[in-house]
Amino acid sequence: MISENKFDGIQWVDPHDHIREFLAICDMFKYGETQSEAVKLLIFPFSLCDEAKTRFNKLNEESITSWEQMRRAFINKFFSPSLFNRILLEIKNFSQNICESLTEAWLRLKNMLQKCHGHGLTKGAIIQIFYHGLDESTQAILDITAEGIFLYKSPNQAFQFLEDKVLFNHDWPIKSKNDHHRKSVSFADGSNSNTDNSRFMEKLKCGISYVITWGQFLDLASF
């Protein structure tokens, strides 16, 4: 399993991802605390190949006596300033993708922040980057669901609001699967009211009357 997930030291590959994958595999097996530390130290070099293996072998082995020292040495060796700057620039230039929902956009930004260790961005700065990276229709949705201008919230309130929204949306398909199915069927009914609803939903999907994606509409509907 370790040999199938090797790190080769390519410039734009994040070493933090490799560490997470390596630990996930190690955590599948249980050892005593002391044994676990020794196993990680013993096996980790086998998770490297090519340039990464060559460069890592040049480290002073006598200076590494714990897994934490091994992890730090590896990160310092392969998380280059150029990679850090590239990820940080991507974060600062964050923009919502086409057909990407509000929830999906937030999760993507959080993943980018997780990869940019030591980015130094405050919660306030992150909220500003996220909000201004959204399209106008999604900003409007966010303001409506926040019951006011979203940016008027404190950074902590804004973060908590987005986190609660993500948790709610992840839970929504499980709790309301049957109910949501019944609502979807009702739109196919022959009544005038339901016909209007169907036409409205088609306009939303096609962007004829509203510049809004179906995923974004579901974000709003969930509230």
MORA-V132832 format. One record per residue. N is the residue number from 1. RES is the residue in one small letter. SS is DSSP state (@ for helix, = for strand, . for the rest). OMEGA is omega as a letter, one per 20 degrees, with the letter a starting at -180 (none if undefined). D_LAST is the distance of its C-alpha to the last C-alpha in Angstrom with 1 decimal. Layout:
# MORA-V132832
n=N res=RES ss=SS omega=OMEGA d_last=D_LAST
n=N res=RES ss=SS omega=OMEGA d_last=D_LAST
This chain:
# MORA-V132832
n=1 res=m ss=. omega=r d_last=43.3
n=2 res=i ss=. omega=a d_last=44.0
n=3 res=s ss=. omega=r d_last=46.3
n=4 res=e ss=. omega=a d_last=43.7
n=5 res=n ss=. omega=a d_last=41.4
n=6 res=k ss=. omega=r d_last=43.9
n=7 res=f ss== omega=a d_last=43.3
n=8 res=d ss=. omega=r d_last=45.8
n=9 res=g ss=. omega=r d_last=45.2
n=10 res=i ss=. omega=a d_last=44.0
n=11 res=q ss=. omega=a d_last=43.2
n=12 res=w ss=. omega=r d_last=39.5
n=13 res=v ss=. omega=a d_last=38.6
n=14 res=d ss=. omega=a d_last=36.7
n=15 res=p ss=@ omega=r d_last=38.8
n=16 res=h ss=@ omega=r d_last=35.9
n=17 res=d ss=@ omega=r d_last=34.5
n=18 res=h ss=@ omega=r d_last=37.9
n=19 res=i ss=@ omega=a d_last=38.0
n=20 res=r ss=@ omega=r d_last=34.7
n=21 res=e ss=@ omega=a d_last=35.9
n=22 res=f ss=@ omega=a d_last=39.3
n=23 res=l ss=@ omega=r d_last=38.0
n=24 res=a ss=@ omega=r d_last=35.6
n=25 res=i ss=@ omega=r d_last=38.8
n=26 res=c ss=@ omega=a d_last=40.8
n=27 res=d ss=. omega=r d_last=38.3
n=28 res=m ss=. omega=a d_last=38.9
n=29 res=f ss=. omega=a d_last=42.3
n=30 res=k ss=. omega=r d_last=43.2
n=31 res=y ss=. omega=r d_last=46.2
n=32 res=g ss=. omega=a d_last=47.5
n=33 res=e ss=@ omega=a d_last=46.2
n=34 res=t ss=@ omega=r d_last=49.4
n=35 res=q ss=@ omega=a d_last=49.6
n=36 res=s ss=@ omega=r d_last=46.1
n=37 res=e ss=@ omega=a d_last=47.0
n=38 res=a ss=@ omega=a d_last=50.2
n=39 res=v ss=@ omega=r d_last=48.6
n=40 res=k ss=@ omega=r d_last=46.1
n=41 res=l ss=@ omega=a d_last=48.9
n=42 res=l ss=@ omega=a d_last=51.1
n=43 res=i ss=@ omega=a d_last=48.6
n=44 res=f ss=@ omega=r d_last=46.7
n=45 res=p ss=@ omega=r d_last=49.5
n=46 res=f ss=@ omega=r d_last=49.4
n=47 res=s ss=@ omega=a d_last=45.8
n=48 res=l ss== omega=r d_last=47.3
n=49 res=c ss=. omega=r d_last=49.3
n=50 res=d ss=@ omega=a d_last=51.1
n=51 res=e ss=@ omega=a d_last=50.8
n=52 res=a ss=@ omega=a d_last=48.5
n=53 res=k ss=@ omega=a d_last=51.1
n=54 res=t ss=@ omega=a d_last=53.9
n=55 res=r ss=@ omega=a d_last=52.4
n=56 res=f ss=@ omega=r d_last=51.2
n=57 res=n ss=@ omega=r d_last=54.6
n=58 res=k ss=. omega=r d_last=56.0
n=59 res=l ss=. omega=r d_last=54.2
n=60 res=n ss=. omega=a d_last=56.5
n=61 res=e ss=@ omega=a d_last=55.9
n=62 res=e ss=@ omega=r d_last=57.6
n=63 res=s ss=@ omega=a d_last=54.9
n=64 res=i ss=. omega=a d_last=52.2
n=65 res=t ss=. omega=r d_last=52.4
n=66 res=s ss=. omega=r d_last=48.8
n=67 res=w ss=@ omega=a d_last=45.7
n=68 res=e ss=@ omega=r d_last=44.0
n=69 res=q ss=@ omega=r d_last=47.0
n=70 res=m ss=@ omega=a d_last=46.7
n=71 res=r ss=@ omega=a d_last=43.1
n=72 res=r ss=@ omega=a d_last=43.7
n=73 res=a ss=@ omega=a d_last=46.8
n=74 res=f ss=@ omega=a d_last=44.9
n=75 res=i ss=@ omega=a d_last=42.0
n=76 res=n ss=@ omega=a d_last=44.4
n=77 res=k ss=@ omega=a d_last=46.5
n=78 res=f ss=@ omega=r d_last=43.8
n=79 res=f ss=. omega=a d_last=40.9
n=80 res=s ss=. omega=r d_last=42.8
n=81 res=p ss=@ omega=a d_last=42.1
n=82 res=s ss=@ omega=r d_last=41.6
n=83 res=l ss=@ omega=r d_last=38.9
n=84 res=f ss=@ omega=a d_last=37.2
n=85 res=n ss=@ omega=r d_last=37.5
n=86 res=r ss=@ omega=a d_last=36.2
n=87 res=i ss=@ omega=a d_last=33.0
n=88 res=l ss=@ omega=r d_last=32.5
n=89 res=l ss=@ omega=r d_last=33.1
n=90 res=e ss=@ omega=r d_last=30.5
n=91 res=i ss=@ omega=a d_last=28.0
n=92 res=k ss=@ omega=r d_last=29.0
n=93 res=n ss=. omega=a d_last=28.8
n=94 res=f ss=. omega=r d_last=25.4
n=95 res=s ss=. omega=a d_last=23.7
n=96 res=q ss=. omega=r d_last=20.8
n=97 res=n ss=. omega=r d_last=22.3
n=98 res=i ss=. omega=r d_last=22.2
n=99 res=c ss=. omega=r d_last=19.4
n=100 res=e ss=. omega=a d_last=18.0
n=101 res=s ss=. omega=r d_last=14.2
n=102 res=l ss=@ omega=a d_last=12.9
n=103 res=t ss=@ omega=r d_last=12.8
n=104 res=e ss=@ omega=r d_last=16.3
n=105 res=a ss=@ omega=r d_last=17.7
n=106 res=w ss=@ omega=r d_last=16.9
n=107 res=l ss=@ omega=r d_last=18.5
n=108 res=r ss=@ omega=r d_last=21.4
n=109 res=l ss=@ omega=r d_last=22.1
n=110 res=k ss=@ omega=r d_last=22.1
n=111 res=n ss=@ omega=r d_last=24.6
n=112 res=m ss=@ omega=r d_last=26.7
n=113 res=l ss=@ omega=r d_last=26.9
n=114 res=q ss=@ omega=a d_last=27.9
n=115 res=k ss=@ omega=a d_last=30.8
n=116 res=c ss=. omega=a d_last=31.9
n=117 res=h ss=. omega=a d_last=33.4
n=118 res=g ss=. omega=a d_last=34.6
n=119 res=h ss=. omega=r d_last=32.7
n=120 res=g ss=. omega=r d_last=32.8
n=121 res=l ss=. omega=r d_last=29.6
n=122 res=t ss=. omega=r d_last=27.9
n=123 res=k ss=@ omega=r d_last=24.2
n=124 res=g ss=@ omega=r d_last=24.4
n=125 res=a ss=@ omega=a d_last=26.1
n=126 res=i ss=@ omega=r d_last=23.6
n=127 res=i ss=@ omega=r d_last=20.6
n=128 res=q ss=@ omega=r d_last=22.7
n=129 res=i ss=@ omega=a d_last=23.7
n=130 res=f ss=@ omega=a d_last=20.2
n=131 res=y ss=@ omega=a d_last=18.8
n=132 res=h ss=@ omega=r d_last=22.0
n=133 res=g ss=@ omega=r d_last=22.1
n=134 res=l ss=. omega=r d_last=18.9
n=135 res=d ss=. omega=a d_last=19.6
n=136 res=e ss=@ omega=a d_last=19.0
n=137 res=s ss=@ omega=r d_last=16.2
n=138 res=t ss=@ omega=r d_last=14.2
n=139 res=q ss=@ omega=r d_last=15.2
n=140 res=a ss=@ omega=r d_last=13.9
n=141 res=i ss=@ omega=a d_last=10.4
n=142 res=l ss=@ omega=r d_last=10.8
n=143 res=d ss=@ omega=a d_last=12.2
n=144 res=i ss=@ omega=a d_last=9.7
n=145 res=t ss=@ omega=r d_last=6.8
n=146 res=a ss=. omega=r d_last=9.8
n=147 res=e ss=. omega=r d_last=10.9
n=148 res=g ss=. omega=r d_last=14.2
n=149 res=i ss=. omega=a d_last=16.3
n=150 res=f ss=@ omega=a d_last=15.2
n=151 res=l ss=@ omega=r d_last=18.9
n=152 res=y ss=@ omega=r d_last=19.7
n=153 res=k ss=. omega=r d_last=18.2
n=154 res=s ss=. omega=r d_last=20.9
n=155 res=p ss=@ omega=r d_last=21.2
n=156 res=n ss=@ omega=r d_last=20.5
n=157 res=q ss=@ omega=a d_last=17.3
n=158 res=a ss=@ omega=r d_last=16.1
n=159 res=f ss=@ omega=a d_last=17.2
n=160 res=q ss=@ omega=r d_last=15.5
n=161 res=f ss=@ omega=a d_last=12.1
n=162 res=l ss=@ omega=r d_last=12.6
n=163 res=e ss=@ omega=r d_last=14.1
n=164 res=d ss=@ omega=r d_last=11.4
n=165 res=k ss=@ omega=r d_last=8.9
n=166 res=v ss=@ omega=r d_last=11.8
n=167 res=l ss=@ omega=r d_last=12.5
n=168 res=f ss=@ omega=a d_last=9.2
n=169 res=n ss=@ omega=r d_last=9.5
n=170 res=h ss=@ omega=a d_last=13.2
n=171 res=d ss=@ omega=a d_last=12.8
n=172 res=w ss=@ omega=a d_last=10.5
n=173 res=p ss=@ omega=a d_last=13.6
n=174 res=i ss=@ omega=a d_last=15.8
n=175 res=k ss=@ omega=a d_last=14.1
n=176 res=s ss=. omega=a d_last=12.9
n=177 res=k ss=@ omega=a d_last=15.7
n=178 res=n ss=@ omega=r d_last=17.7
n=179 res=d ss=@ omega=r d_last=15.0
n=180 res=h ss=@ omega=r d_last=13.7
n=181 res=h ss=@ omega=r d_last=17.5
n=182 res=r ss=@ omega=r d_last=18.1
n=183 res=k ss=@ omega=a d_last=15.6
n=184 res=s ss=@ omega=r d_last=17.3
n=185 res=v ss=@ omega=a d_last=20.6
n=186 res=s ss=@ omega=r d_last=20.0
n=187 res=f ss=. omega=a d_last=19.7
n=188 res=a ss=. omega=a d_last=23.2
n=189 res=d ss=. omega=a d_last=24.5
n=190 res=g ss=. omega=a d_last=27.3
n=191 res=s ss=. omega=r d_last=26.1
n=192 res=n ss=@ omega=a d_last=25.8
n=193 res=s ss=@ omega=a d_last=22.2
n=194 res=n ss=@ omega=r d_last=21.2
n=195 res=t ss=@ omega=r d_last=23.5
n=196 res=d ss=@ omega=r d_last=21.8
n=197 res=n ss=@ omega=a d_last=18.5
n=198 res=s ss=@ omega=r d_last=20.3
n=199 res=r ss=@ omega=r d_last=22.0
n=200 res=f ss=@ omega=a d_last=18.8
n=201 res=m ss=@ omega=r d_last=17.3
n=202 res=e ss=@ omega=r d_last=20.8
n=203 res=k ss=@ omega=r d_last=20.8
n=204 res=l ss=@ omega=a d_last=17.6
n=205 res=k ss=@ omega=a d_last=19.1
n=206 res=c ss=@ omega=r d_last=22.5
n=207 res=g ss=. omega=a d_last=21.5
n=208 res=i ss=. omega=a d_last=23.8
n=209 res=s ss=. omega=a d_last=21.8
n=210 res=y ss=. omega=r d_last=19.0
n=211 res=v ss=. omega=a d_last=19.5
n=212 res=i ss=. omega=a d_last=16.4
n=213 res=t ss=. omega=r d_last=16.3
n=214 res=w ss=@ omega=r d_last=14.8
n=215 res=g ss=@ omega=r d_last=13.3
n=216 res=q ss=@ omega=r d_last=11.7
n=217 res=f ss=@ omega=r d_last=10.3
n=218 res=l ss=@ omega=r d_last=8.8
n=219 res=d ss=@ omega=a d_last=7.3
n=220 res=l ss=@ omega=a d_last=5.6
n=221 res=a ss=@ omega=a d_last=5.3
n=222 res=s ss=. omega=r d_last=3.8
n=223 res=f ss=. omega=none d_last=0.0
